[in-house]
Amino acid sequence: MAMQVSLWHHYLRAIRSRGAARVQEYQRAEDVLLTVLEHLHTLDPRFLVDYSRDLEAFQFALRSSDGPLDMAVPLSVEAAALLMEEPEAAQTGDGPMSCRLGVPRGGVGLEAWVTDDVFTASSEDSTKCLGHIVPSKVLRVLKDRLVAAIVHCKHHGLIAPGSLNADSLREEKLGLSLLVSSGWRTIRFTVVPVVRRKHRVPALEGAQLTLGFPEGSLKRIIGQGVALVPTDAQLWRVSTDDLLTRLLNILGSLQGHRLDSLSVLDRVNHESWCDGGRSPGLTFAHLKTVLLWASVLFPAPEDWAELQGAVYRLLVVLLCCLATSNLPHFLHPEQNLLHDAGLDLRALYQRVEGFASQPEAALRIHVTHLGRSPPPRLSSGVRALLQLPASDPSYWATAYFDVLLDKFQAFHIQDKDRISAMQSIFRRTKTLGGEDR
């Protein structure tokens, strides 16, 4: 056991040793982009510069994997005065809310947002709404200003030669992609126009999600408002990425190894399950969602007190999601994050189960760590057991996942009530024959 623990902590120390350098790389790349955005603001004051980027740097430091990072460009608009109009054909309960942003008749201070380059007048004879701020038009103006700002900054030597590649701006997407060099690392940023305003977040008001977070913390997030981003040419939507990053930051304020377990699995995912980034696989966003669910399913501090046990909390949730081909969005559980992800889920499941059964090979990062691995933790398959929540959602509960922890020899909880609940679920699955399949 001592050898296993030292492997886990040595692996984590190796990840942490790169953390400070990664933050510096991020900040250098961010400085390049902020320089461009500052000039963009002088060209068009309707686009602001967001300097409150601590959450993005915090999240980047946790990651070993590379992936696009959002750079929000807030719009200088009195958002509270805008009308949020849900389209008639909106699907209630199917992902984040989408809306049109209407400019009210007689609105004060909105003159800059009723010009033809960002606004379309209403075709209906409305007594309330003059027309709408159109995402596709905003993106087109932002793109034009961004190109002009890049040309200016390069011409006047405000950014180093070769530090910014704008070739991907030709792509027609809901964000503007830029490659920014921070020395030897190149980081892809997606520049996204954002409207910030107060708005309800029903998913954060439910009692279920409060279990894994400090009292009052979810209310504070709701009080900070939401970010509305383009969802198609005409509609805006509430950005759940912004909300999830704030939730992740709250978990970082708690004692234990929640964020450490995420960093460990992200590194294993990148190096082992994705072959060093050469094969498609899980994203950091997938693993972040797994941690958020695990934090709700395992709210007790003792679940996160020890690093190896913390990682296995994430592993049993991840394995269940892979076995059922369903990773529920944390704020919109009806939305499956694995749907249309382009992943070979069966092959990915085998890799993750193999790691969970014998993690030592993936954790050995130095020749001094070579040695005989302990026997596999699993004596028989658990795939059928992992699939039970697909047919009966009541299994998506702590007691069921405690059974899975016990299967991987990672259940070391002393609470009598919790042990009793786990044993009750185990007897139930045994009746179904789930323990041997």
Kinemage of the C-alpha trace (Angstrom):
@kinemage 1
@onewidth
@group {chain A} dominant
@subgroup {mainchain}
@vectorlist {calphas} color= white
{ca met a 1} P 0.000 0.000 0.000
{ca ala a 2} L 2.851 2.406 0.809
{ca met a 3} L 4.301 1.933 -2.686
{ca gln a 4} L 0.909 2.678 -4.257
{ca val a 5} L 0.443 5.832 -2.205
{ca ser a 6} L 3.929 7.102 -3.094
{ca leu a 7} L 3.204 6.540 -6.795
{ca trp a 8} L 0.013 8.593 -6.624
{ca his a 9} L 1.672 11.448 -4.777
{ca his a 10} L 4.798 11.366 -6.932
{ca tyr a 11} L 2.572 11.564 -10.001
{ca leu a 12} L 0.717 14.536 -8.510
{ca arg a 13} L 3.992 16.286 -7.602
{ca ala a 14} L 5.159 15.897 -11.203
{ca ile a 15} L 1.947 17.569 -12.392
{ca arg a 16} L 2.234 20.377 -9.835
{ca ser a 17} L 5.859 21.017 -10.758
{ca arg a 18} L 4.674 22.136 -14.193
{ca gly a 19} L 1.776 24.203 -12.845
{ca ala a 20} L 3.645 27.482 -12.284
{ca ala a 21} L 5.261 27.316 -15.735
{ca arg a 22} L 1.879 26.635 -17.346
{ca val a 23} L 0.369 29.685 -15.641
{ca gln a 24} L 3.253 31.833 -16.893
{ca glu a 25} L 2.775 30.492 -20.428
{ca tyr a 26} L -0.916 31.225 -20.213
{ca gln a 27} L -0.343 34.749 -18.927
{ca arg a 28} L 2.180 35.555 -21.688
{ca ala a 29} L -0.283 34.380 -24.341
{ca glu a 30} L -3.111 36.227 -22.613
{ca asp a 31} L -1.062 39.458 -22.565
{ca val a 32} L -0.647 39.254 -26.348
{ca leu a 33} L -4.371 38.850 -26.865
{ca leu a 34} L -5.292 41.546 -24.325
{ca thr a 35} L -3.012 43.994 -26.156
{ca val a 36} L -4.959 43.329 -29.344
{ca leu a 37} L -8.312 43.602 -27.572
{ca glu a 38} L -7.316 46.902 -25.973
{ca his a 39} L -6.783 48.395 -29.424
{ca leu a 40} L -10.007 46.765 -30.628
{ca his a 41} L -11.787 48.694 -27.864
{ca thr a 42} L -10.318 51.967 -29.113
{ca leu a 43} L -11.616 51.136 -32.606
{ca asp a 44} L -15.081 50.255 -31.343
{ca pro a 45} L -15.978 51.139 -27.725
{ca arg a 46} L -18.969 48.779 -27.896
{ca phe a 47} L -16.504 45.934 -27.203
{ca leu a 48} L -14.922 45.908 -23.744
{ca val a 49} L -11.771 44.254 -22.383
{ca asp a 50} L -12.288 41.745 -19.572
{ca tyr a 51} L -9.273 41.798 -17.240
{ca ser a 52} L -10.848 39.515 -14.611
{ca arg a 53} L -9.242 36.355 -15.955
{ca asp a 54} L -8.143 34.654 -12.725
{ca leu a 55} L -10.585 31.768 -13.128
{ca glu a 56} L -9.262 30.920 -16.572
{ca ala a 57} L -5.657 30.895 -15.341
{ca phe a 58} L -6.676 28.769 -12.355
{ca gln a 59} L -8.348 26.219 -14.634
{ca phe a 60} L -5.464 26.175 -17.128
{ca ala a 61} L -3.027 25.346 -14.310
{ca leu a 62} L -5.060 22.239 -13.445
{ca arg a 63} L -4.802 20.835 -16.951
{ca ser a 64} L -2.175 18.760 -18.680
{ca ser a 65} L -4.234 18.516 -21.859
{ca asp a 66} L -4.401 21.230 -24.471
{ca gly a 67} L -7.638 22.604 -25.825
{ca pro a 68} L -9.211 25.877 -26.877
{ca leu a 69} L -9.726 28.487 -24.183
{ca asp a 70} L -12.492 31.060 -24.275
{ca met a 71} L -11.668 34.769 -24.228
{ca ala a 72} L -14.847 36.657 -23.396
{ca val a 73} L -15.370 40.081 -24.953
{ca pro a 74} L -18.188 41.772 -22.980
{ca leu a 75} L -20.517 44.059 -24.877
{ca ser a 76} L -20.855 47.599 -23.511
{ca val a 77} L -24.614 47.487 -23.194
{ca glu a 78} L -27.083 48.062 -20.378
{ca ala a 79} L -28.038 44.396 -20.319
{ca ala a 80} L -30.768 44.779 -17.702
{ca ala a 81} L -32.662 47.024 -20.107
{ca leu a 82} L -32.700 44.397 -22.882
{ca leu a 83} L -35.659 42.084 -23.443
{ca met a 84} L -34.939 38.365 -23.214
{ca glu a 85} L -37.378 36.673 -25.590
{ca glu a 86} L -37.514 32.889 -25.755
{ca pro a 87} L -38.335 31.610 -29.266
{ca glu a 88} L -41.758 30.029 -29.642
{ca ala a 89} L -40.265 26.736 -30.813
{ca ala a 90} L -37.908 26.495 -27.817
{ca gln a 91} L -37.569 23.035 -26.291
{ca thr a 92} L -38.109 23.433 -22.571
{ca gly a 93} L -35.795 21.391 -20.388
{ca asp a 94} L -33.424 20.516 -23.236
{ca gly a 95} L -30.118 22.197 -22.449
{ca pro a 96} L -29.343 25.852 -21.648
{ca met a 97} L -32.025 28.431 -22.293
{ca ser a 98} L -31.767 30.264 -25.628
{ca cys a 99} L -33.262 33.670 -26.363
{ca arg a 100} L -33.288 36.704 -28.586
{ca leu a 101} L -32.044 39.982 -27.117
{ca gly a 102} L -34.561 42.680 -27.858
{ca val a 103} L -34.050 46.434 -27.655
{ca pro a 104} L -37.095 48.019 -25.995
{ca arg a 105} L -38.807 51.027 -27.501
{ca gly a 106} L -37.684 54.147 -25.685
{ca gly a 107} L -34.666 52.338 -24.187
{ca val a 108} L -32.103 54.758 -22.745
{ca gly a 109} L -28.394 54.417 -23.573
{ca leu a 110} L -28.924 51.758 -26.256
{ca glu a 111} L -28.323 53.979 -29.297
{ca ala a 112} L -25.056 52.208 -30.199
{ca trp a 113} L -26.923 48.906 -30.467
{ca val a 114} L -29.610 49.926 -32.954
{ca thr a 115} L -27.210 50.467 -35.854
{ca asp a 116} L -27.537 48.246 -38.914
{ca asp a 117} L -24.209 46.470 -38.342
{ca val a 118} L -25.433 44.736 -35.142
{ca phe a 119} L -29.192 45.218 -35.120
{ca thr a 120} L -32.223 44.024 -37.086
{ca ala a 121} L -35.470 45.929 -36.768
{ca ser a 122} L -38.516 43.920 -35.746
{ca ser a 123} L -40.791 42.885 -38.608
{ca glu a 124} L -43.688 42.682 -36.180
{ca asp a 125} L -45.697 45.644 -35.010
{ca ser a 126} L -44.597 45.414 -31.394
{ca thr a 127} L -45.334 48.092 -28.842
{ca lys a 128} L -42.471 46.872 -26.642
{ca cys a 129} L -39.634 45.690 -28.905
{ca leu a 130} L -37.870 47.851 -31.476
{ca gly a 131} L -35.758 44.977 -32.818
{ca his a 132} L -32.966 42.607 -31.850
{ca ile a 133} L -29.196 42.522 -31.341
{ca val a 134} L -28.168 39.751 -33.743
{ca pro a 135} L -25.303 37.390 -32.765
{ca ser a 136} L -24.141 36.773 -36.350
{ca lys a 137} L -23.891 40.517 -36.979
{ca val a 138} L -22.050 41.107 -33.706
{ca leu a 139} L -19.584 38.349 -34.586
{ca arg a 140} L -19.013 39.845 -38.042
{ca val a 141} L -18.236 43.289 -36.613
{ca leu a 142} L -16.054 41.784 -33.876
{ca lys a 143} L -14.121 39.810 -36.493
{ca asp a 144} L -13.533 42.891 -38.666
{ca arg a 145} L -12.374 44.950 -35.689
{ca leu a 146} L -10.188 42.098 -34.471
{ca val a 147} L -8.417 41.828 -37.840
{ca ala a 148} L -7.859 45.601 -37.902
{ca ala a 149} L -6.511 45.541 -34.326
{ca ile a 150} L -4.110 42.687 -35.125
{ca val a 151} L -2.783 44.529 -38.193
{ca his a 152} L -2.274 47.700 -36.127
{ca cys a 153} L -0.497 45.893 -33.274
{ca lys a 154} L 1.827 44.039 -35.653
{ca his a 155} L 2.598 47.171 -37.670
{ca his a 156} L 3.471 49.195 -34.560
{ca gly a 157} L 5.435 46.398 -32.870
{ca leu a 158} L 2.996 46.072 -29.972
{ca ile a 159} L 3.105 42.281 -30.270
{ca ala a 160} L 6.127 40.167 -31.198
{ca pro a 161} L 6.404 38.793 -34.746
{ca gly a 162} L 4.932 35.309 -34.966
{ca ser a 163} L 3.164 35.575 -31.621
{ca leu a 164} L -0.338 35.490 -33.121
{ca asn a 165} L -1.791 33.448 -35.991
{ca ala a 166} L -5.161 34.605 -37.282
{ca asp a 167} L -5.539 32.152 -40.198
{ca ser a 168} L -8.405 30.325 -38.480
{ca leu a 169} L -10.477 33.533 -38.417
{ca arg a 170} L -11.639 32.528 -41.886
{ca glu a 171} L -13.717 29.744 -40.318
{ca glu a 172} L -17.391 30.592 -39.835
{ca lys a 173} L -18.136 29.612 -36.246
{ca leu a 174} L -19.818 30.991 -33.118
{ca gly a 175} L -16.447 32.122 -31.800
{ca leu a 176} L -13.326 33.632 -33.370
{ca ser a 177} L -10.330 31.297 -33.126
{ca leu a 178} L -6.777 32.602 -32.703
{ca leu a 179} L -3.480 30.800 -32.122
{ca val a 180} L -1.271 32.694 -29.671
{ca ser a 181} L 2.339 31.784 -28.933
{ca ser a 182} L 3.677 32.033 -25.397
{ca gly a 183} L 7.216 30.926 -26.145
{ca trp a 184} L 7.450 27.248 -26.973
{ca arg a 185} L 3.739 26.596 -26.363
{ca thr a 186} L 0.920 27.712 -28.661
{ca ile a 187} L -2.497 28.237 -27.109
{ca arg a 188} L -5.754 28.429 -29.049
{ca phe a 189} L -8.169 31.071 -27.819
{ca thr a 190} L -11.772 31.390 -28.917
{ca val a 191} L -12.870 35.021 -28.765
{ca val a 192} L -16.562 35.128 -27.841
{ca pro a 193} L -18.892 38.142 -27.494
{ca val a 194} L -20.667 38.079 -24.143
{ca val a 195} L -23.637 39.878 -22.621
{ca arg a 196} L -23.554 39.747 -18.820
{ca arg a 197} L -26.798 40.145 -16.885
{ca lys a 198} L -28.713 38.923 -13.868
{ca his a 199} L -30.773 35.845 -14.574
{ca arg a 200} L -32.172 32.837 -12.728
{ca val a 201} L -30.264 29.546 -12.866
{ca pro a 202} L -32.916 26.976 -11.838
{ca ala a 203} L -30.414 24.111 -11.879
{ca leu a 204} L -28.413 25.773 -9.096
{ca glu a 205} L -31.505 26.349 -6.990
{ca gly a 206} L -32.304 22.657 -6.517
{ca ala a 207} L -31.582 20.962 -3.204
{ca gln a 208} L -29.703 18.046 -4.818
{ca leu a 209} L -26.702 20.084 -6.000
{ca thr a 210} L -26.227 21.917 -2.692
{ca leu a 211} L -24.889 18.739 -1.056
{ca gly a 212} L -21.395 18.997 -2.472
{ca phe a 213} L -20.850 22.726 -1.993
{ca pro a 214} L -20.478 25.065 1.008
{ca glu a 215} L -23.669 26.633 2.288
{ca gly a 216} L -24.565 29.804 0.420
{ca ser a 217} L -21.942 29.350 -2.315
{ca leu a 218} L -24.446 28.505 -5.064
{ca lys a 219} L -26.547 31.556 -4.175
{ca arg a 220} L -23.454 33.729 -4.545
{ca ile a 221} L -22.849 32.333 -8.021
{ca ile a 222} L -26.451 33.033 -9.001
{ca gly a 223} L -26.080 36.565 -7.648
{ca gln a 224} L -23.095 37.196 -9.934
{ca gly a 225} L -25.324 36.832 -12.996
{ca val a 226} L -24.812 34.813 -16.170
{ca ala a 227} L -22.992 35.234 -19.464
{ca leu a 228} L -25.067 35.112 -22.654
{ca val a 229} L -23.130 33.894 -25.708
{ca pro a 230} L -24.131 33.182 -29.337
{ca thr a 231} L -25.795 29.802 -29.892
{ca asp a 232} L -26.632 30.338 -33.579
{ca ala a 233} L -27.023 33.203 -36.063
{ca gln a 234} L -30.079 34.642 -34.287
{ca leu a 235} L -30.093 33.361 -30.716
{ca trp a 236} L -28.086 33.774 -27.528
{ca arg a 237} L -27.839 31.221 -24.713
{ca val a 238} L -26.727 31.078 -21.103
{ca ser a 239} L -23.071 29.982 -21.012
{ca thr a 240} L -22.867 26.952 -18.758
{ca asp a 241} L -19.062 26.827 -19.175
{ca asp a 242} L -18.789 30.047 -17.204
{ca leu a 243} L -21.006 28.684 -14.411
{ca leu a 244} L -19.171 25.339 -14.239
{ca thr a 245} L -15.791 27.043 -13.946
{ca arg a 246} L -17.095 29.057 -10.990
{ca leu a 247} L -18.367 25.842 -9.383
{ca leu a 248} L -14.957 24.265 -9.897
{ca asn a 249} L -13.341 27.221 -8.182
{ca ile a 250} L -15.609 26.695 -5.158
{ca leu a 251} L -14.480 23.058 -4.936
{ca gly a 252} L -10.914 24.330 -4.827
{ca ser a 253} L -11.686 26.202 -1.614
{ca leu a 254} L -12.578 22.953 0.201
{ca gln a 255} L -10.174 20.715 2.095
{ca gly a 256} L -9.207 17.495 0.350
{ca his a 257} L -8.059 16.234 -3.035
{ca arg a 258} L -10.991 17.145 -5.315
{ca leu a 259} L -8.968 19.266 -7.729
{ca asp a 260} L -5.913 17.026 -7.357
{ca ser a 261} L -7.977 14.039 -8.497
{ca leu a 262} L -9.101 16.009 -11.555
{ca ser a 263} L -5.509 16.941 -12.412
{ca val a 264} L -4.372 13.334 -12.049
{ca leu a 265} L -7.108 11.944 -14.297
{ca asp a 266} L -6.626 14.689 -16.879
{ca arg a 267} L -2.939 13.761 -17.088
{ca val a 268} L -3.685 10.026 -17.311
{ca asn a 269} L -6.339 10.729 -19.928
{ca his a 270} L -3.933 12.805 -22.013
{ca glu a 271} L -0.928 10.485 -21.720
{ca ser a 272} L -2.528 7.023 -21.614
{ca trp a 273} L -6.121 7.080 -22.841
{ca cys a 274} L -5.461 9.597 -25.655
{ca asp a 275} L -1.915 8.435 -26.506
{ca gly a 276} L -0.328 11.754 -25.632
{ca gly a 277} L -3.011 13.709 -27.449
{ca arg a 278} L -2.650 11.772 -30.721
{ca ser a 279} L -6.014 9.988 -30.388
{ca pro a 280} L -9.484 11.438 -29.789
{ca gly a 281} L -10.711 11.044 -26.252
{ca leu a 282} L -12.264 12.695 -23.257
{ca thr a 283} L -11.863 16.440 -22.865
{ca phe a 284} L -11.093 18.418 -19.747
{ca ala a 285} L -14.735 19.550 -19.814
{ca his a 286} L -15.864 15.897 -19.624
{ca leu a 287} L -13.637 15.222 -16.622
{ca lys a 288} L -14.670 18.484 -14.946
{ca thr a 289} L -18.289 17.356 -15.211
{ca val a 290} L -17.364 13.992 -13.680
{ca leu a 291} L -15.753 15.766 -10.713
{ca leu a 292} L -18.801 17.974 -10.177
{ca trp a 293} L -21.104 14.923 -10.116
{ca ala a 294} L -18.700 13.052 -7.827
{ca ser a 295} L -18.661 16.004 -5.430
{ca val a 296} L -22.456 15.796 -5.119
{ca leu a 297} L -22.541 11.998 -4.879
{ca phe a 298} L -19.716 11.992 -2.307
{ca pro a 299} L -20.285 15.141 -0.200
{ca ala a 300} L -18.533 13.856 2.940
{ca pro a 301} L -15.066 15.348 3.618
{ca glu a 302} L -13.631 11.876 4.323
{ca asp a 303} L -14.274 10.891 0.710
{ca trp a 304} L -11.640 13.400 -0.403
{ca ala a 305} L -9.137 13.153 2.434
{ca glu a 306} L -6.820 10.709 0.660
{ca leu a 307} L -5.575 11.160 -2.920
{ca gln a 308} L -5.994 7.609 -4.199
{ca gly a 309} L -9.532 7.370 -2.810
{ca ala a 310} L -10.421 10.758 -4.324
{ca val a 311} L -9.315 9.624 -7.785
{ca tyr a 312} L -11.451 6.485 -7.463
{ca arg a 313} L -14.517 8.636 -6.682
{ca leu a 314} L -14.095 10.145 -10.134
{ca leu a 315} L -13.269 6.796 -11.738
{ca val a 316} L -16.440 5.000 -10.629
{ca val a 317} L -18.608 7.891 -11.883
{ca leu a 318} L -16.684 8.004 -15.173
{ca leu a 319} L -16.898 4.239 -15.692
{ca cys a 320} L -20.633 4.293 -15.071
{ca cys a 321} L -21.048 7.069 -17.640
{ca leu a 322} L -18.964 5.230 -20.230
{ca ala a 323} L -20.769 1.919 -19.612
{ca thr a 324} L -24.163 3.606 -20.087
{ca ser a 325} L -22.906 5.892 -22.889
{ca asn a 326} L -24.323 8.842 -20.960
{ca leu a 327} L -22.501 11.647 -19.162
{ca pro a 328} L -25.258 13.991 -17.947
{ca his a 329} L -24.572 17.706 -18.148
{ca phe a 330} L -24.206 18.920 -14.571
{ca leu a 331} L -26.728 21.739 -14.914
{ca his a 332} L -28.935 20.097 -17.559
{ca pro a 333} L -28.917 16.335 -16.842
{ca glu a 334} L -31.196 15.632 -19.796
{ca gln a 335} L -28.294 16.645 -22.062
{ca asn a 336} L -25.790 13.818 -22.739
{ca leu a 337} L -22.244 15.148 -23.178
{ca leu a 338} L -21.113 11.888 -24.808
{ca his a 339} L -23.762 12.062 -27.527
{ca asp a 340} L -22.209 12.898 -30.899
{ca ala a 341} L -18.808 13.304 -29.242
{ca gly a 342} L -17.197 11.141 -31.936
{ca leu a 343} L -15.626 8.766 -29.415
{ca asp a 344} L -15.237 4.990 -29.432
{ca leu a 345} L -16.849 4.589 -26.015
{ca arg a 346} L -16.321 0.816 -25.848
{ca ala a 347} L -12.575 1.126 -26.423
{ca leu a 348} L -12.384 4.080 -24.057
{ca tyr a 349} L -14.244 2.135 -21.384
{ca gln a 350} L -11.701 -0.701 -21.638
{ca arg a 351} L -8.821 1.718 -21.143
{ca val a 352} L -10.419 3.404 -18.141
{ca glu a 353} L -11.403 0.103 -16.515
{ca gly a 354} L -7.878 -1.224 -17.123
{ca phe a 355} L -6.428 1.801 -15.356
{ca ala a 356} L -8.890 1.529 -12.465
{ca ser a 357} L -8.022 -2.146 -12.012
{ca gln a 358} L -4.231 -1.706 -12.278
{ca pro a 359} L -3.236 1.982 -12.192
{ca glu a 360} L 0.422 1.465 -11.342
{ca ala a 361} L 1.730 1.166 -14.927
{ca ala a 362} L 0.257 4.540 -15.922
{ca leu a 363} L 1.540 6.220 -12.759
{ca arg a 364} L 5.177 5.187 -13.218
{ca ile a 365} L 6.913 8.227 -14.645
{ca his a 366} L 10.503 7.382 -13.648
{ca val a 367} L 12.744 4.337 -13.978
{ca thr a 368} L 12.983 4.108 -10.179
{ca his a 369} L 9.283 3.320 -10.103
{ca leu a 370} L 9.654 0.092 -12.053
{ca gly a 371} L 8.662 -2.998 -10.184
{ca arg a 372} L 6.076 -5.694 -9.893
{ca ser a 373} L 2.520 -4.401 -9.985
{ca pro a 374} L 0.011 -5.566 -7.399
{ca pro a 375} L -2.662 -7.939 -8.704
{ca pro a 376} L -5.708 -6.400 -10.430
{ca arg a 377} L -8.252 -4.862 -8.093
{ca leu a 378} L -11.102 -6.435 -10.032
{ca ser a 379} L -11.655 -10.172 -9.722
{ca ser a 380} L -14.546 -10.094 -12.221
{ca gly a 381} L -16.166 -7.742 -14.687
{ca val a 382} L -18.335 -4.897 -13.494
{ca arg a 383} L -19.704 -3.577 -16.781
{ca ala a 384} L -23.245 -4.931 -16.235
{ca leu a 385} L -23.245 -3.537 -12.694
{ca leu a 386} L -22.156 -0.166 -14.078
{ca gln a 387} L -25.051 -0.166 -16.539
{ca leu a 388} L -27.789 -0.371 -13.897
{ca pro a 389} L -28.506 3.407 -13.767
{ca ala a 390} L -29.478 3.292 -17.450
{ca ser a 391} L -32.512 1.148 -16.661
{ca asp a 392} L -33.188 2.468 -13.152
{ca pro a 393} L -32.131 6.092 -12.413
{ca ser a 394} L -32.566 5.487 -8.680
{ca tyr a 395} L -29.153 3.818 -8.742
{ca trp a 396} L -27.568 7.240 -9.391
{ca ala a 397} L -26.958 7.653 -5.659
{ca thr a 398} L -24.144 7.483 -3.130
{ca ala a 399} L -24.916 3.949 -1.927
{ca tyr a 400} L -24.685 2.523 -5.456
{ca phe a 401} L -21.370 4.237 -6.135
{ca asp a 402} L -20.117 3.023 -2.760
{ca val a 403} L -20.738 -0.516 -4.038
{ca leu a 404} L -18.562 0.311 -7.048
{ca leu a 405} L -15.849 1.733 -4.796
{ca asp a 406} L -15.926 -1.494 -2.836
{ca lys a 407} L -15.488 -3.457 -6.077
{ca phe a 408} L -12.269 -1.523 -6.700
{ca gln a 409} L -11.139 -1.955 -3.074
{ca ala a 410} L -11.434 1.808 -2.522
{ca phe a 411} L -14.291 1.952 0.006
{ca his a 412} L -12.820 2.730 3.418
{ca ile a 413} L -15.688 4.683 4.999
{ca gln a 414} L -16.455 3.992 8.680
{ca asp a 415} L -19.908 5.606 8.848
{ca lys a 416} L -22.339 2.850 9.908
{ca asp a 417} L -25.377 4.291 8.130
{ca arg a 418} L -23.479 4.576 4.895
{ca ile a 419} L -22.106 1.058 5.182
{ca ser a 420} L -25.620 -0.230 5.806
{ca ala a 421} L -26.963 1.619 2.750
{ca met a 422} L -24.136 0.276 0.617
{ca gln a 423} L -24.766 -3.288 1.776
{ca ser a 424} L -28.479 -2.905 1.030
{ca ile a 425} L -27.734 -1.862 -2.548
{ca phe a 426} L -25.200 -4.680 -2.852
{ca arg a 427} L -27.834 -7.255 -1.867
{ca arg a 428} L -30.209 -5.707 -4.381
{ca thr a 429} L -27.654 -5.973 -7.197
{ca lys a 430} L -26.747 -9.487 -6.108
{ca thr a 431} L -30.380 -10.498 -6.550
{ca leu a 432} L -30.171 -9.115 -10.081
{ca gly a 433} L -26.972 -11.028 -10.685
{ca gly a 434} L -25.086 -7.800 -11.227
{ca glu a 435} L -22.055 -8.675 -9.182
{ca asp a 436} L -20.695 -11.364 -11.496
{ca arg a 437} L -21.509 -10.046 -14.905
